[in-house]
Amino acid sequence: MARLVALLLLLVAAVLPAARGFYLPGSYPHKYSPGDLLSVKVNSLTSIDTEMPFSYYSLPFCVPPDGVKDSAENLGELLMGDRIENSPYRFKMYTNESDVFLCRSPPLAPDTFALLKKRIDEMYQVNLILDNLPAIRYTKKDDYYLRWTGYPVGIRVGVDYYVFNHLQFTVLVHKYEDANVARVMGAADATDAVPAAGAASASSPPGWMVVGFEVVPCSIKHNPEDVKSRNMYDRYPSKIKCDPTTVSMSIKENEPIVYTYEVNFVESDIKWPSRWDAYLKMEGAKVHWFSILNSLMVIAFLAGIVFVILLRTVRRDLTKYEELDSEAQAQMNEELSGWKLVVSDVFRAPSNPKLLCVMVGDGVQILGMAVVTILFAALGFMSPASRGTLITGMLFFYLVLGILAGYVGVRVWKTIKCGDHSGWVGVSWRVACFFPGIAFLILTTLNFLLWGSHSTGAIPFSLFVVLILLWFCISVPLTLVGGFLGAKAPHIEYPVRTNQIPREIPPQKYPSWLLVLGAGTLPFGTLFIELFFIMSSIWMGRVYYVFGFLFIVLLLLVIVCAEVSLVLTYMHLCVEDWKWWWKSFFSSGSVAIYIFLYSINYLVFDLKSLSGPVSATLYIGYSLFMVIAIMLATGTVGFISSFCFVHYLFSSVKAD
């Protein structure tokens, strides 16, 4: 048990660093004095053409003089494929440097030459990090500038390949002001680490904060013979002029590449808390906000109409039914048709009841994880400044909410069995293993593909062992504890009795499942616009940080799923179809079908550059994993709302 507690504390510690500051995005400023060393780090090479990250040092780049060292990584970074390492690029605070020689690579061997050309063809980007800020690049198109994170490895012109071997860095700095920083931090526990105004000595040296990191890549033809006797960080023999509009350093087999760089420090008006604004500005922001608002208004209007019609219809039927005495009710049952005739069958146990309980339990766990994670992200505790925190937080909340999944799954099972809790251990085990088992199967298959491609996106074997231990040492025990509590809790008593002989369902004019599948279009309408931005963030490398809107959309999705399932359940009962259990689950869960179809559409029309069967398989696999989770979550919302509605509806009926 002590080990389990220790693992939980480690996970909490991984999530908490993002919560140090109460402003966006939230982390501590670092004060640098003039001349202090600034070290640039490198992340994995990425490409929207393949969606497979690779190590920076898999290509013939310069290696730091003290060797390659991994930076501290959390669980989320490893799962996302980030591999942050040190680099040979080193600056001195507020010290401009030019014509700095970095290294001369070994002559390009045939396999290295072929790999470098392949990475250039696949549009791989180099990702640099300084003081936790990714390098940003600006390109001009017509009359406006486009922002990019990182820079391309190289470019192909005709049959020739050119590499960007000279980097022009611009570091934006802002004067460190203790009083301003303390006032911005605003949290008592955070300001303890920041000197207050007047606390610093008047003779203390001026300090600077890094508020921007820009890079301009250039391809410059260097003569390898000129640097044979040069050491790293020596001055290049001749003046280097960086012109990003031209390329001249073509790569050739058995010839080395010479790398150089320059750095300029520029004082900026950007405040330290606003330094992430350049990354968080999404293109088409006005369209984004207008589309979200429009969706909210339309869905709220439709949901209001549905709710009013349903409420009036049900209330009229109940009022008319309750005003009659017993004999009149019997006569009315013979004359009328509809939901009143299935009073003795409506709570008949569904087919495969154990599977339904398992899916509802997993759905509650996934939905709870989504709500809590998005809420914390909207409050600023999971910022892009803290890489991997979002994934780590999702995993942590999913593990903890296993107790809720076990409780709900077993209590539904006990309710279906009319108070008999036998078999609750089996239900709890299935709840703990159903969705994680599906996820493990999908991710293992995709991981073999990534392993075969030598991608850093592949989950290391040691991390696989850690995930399995988290699953069986934390998630499973918590789910069993929740199942035990559910078995001890009183079951929900049915308001009416069920006949031993089931009532025959009249022939339907149209297949009921057709209506169930079509019902997913309305929930899909609440999120398909937001889905585009989320997909662009995942597959196009854009930063997504409108979690406040996402939280509102999630709440609307829950409301609409509940109402759609409720309406369809009522429609089925009105045609004397009492088999509503599974239909209520899939009427809202069918939104996953449309999300999967949208994912295929996004692959075909928005990810046209995605190349190779491995990349397409990865995309389909991750999309399938996502839609299964959405199906379980939305289906659970529909089932619970329908169950509450049916219970309320028939608790008002007088039946012997």
Secondary structure, DSSP 4 states (H G I P E B T S, - for coil): -HHHHHHHHHHHHHHGGGGS-SSSS------B-TT-EEEEEE--BB-TTT---B-GGGSSPPPPTT---BPP--HHHHHHT---EEEEEEEETTB-EEEEEEEEPPP--HHHHHHHHHHHHTT-EE-EEETTEEPEEEEEETTEEEEEESEESEEEETTEEEE--EEEEEEEEEE--HHHHHHHH--HHHHTTSPPTTTS-TTSPP-EEEEEEEEEEEB----GGGGTTPPTTPBPSS-----TT-B--B--TT---EEEEEEEEEE----GGGTTHHHH--TTHHHHHHHHHHHHHHHHHHHHHHHHHHHHHHHHHHHHHHTS-HHHHHHHHHH--SGGGGTTTTTSPPSSHHHHHHHHHHHHHHHHHHHHHHHHHHTTSS-TTSTTHHHHHHHHHHHHTHHHHHHHHHHHHHHHTTT--TTHHHHHHHHHHHHHHHHHHHHHHHHHHHHHTT-TTSPPHHHHHHHHHHIIIIIHHHHHHHHHHHHHSPP---SS---SSPPPPPPPSS-HHHHHHHTTHHHHHHHHHHHHHHHHHHHS------HHHHHHHHHHHHHHHHHHHHHHHHHHHHTT----HHHHHHHHHTHHHHHHHHHHHHHHHT-TT--SHHHHHHHHHHHHHHHHHHHHHHHHHHHHHHHHHHHHHHHTS---
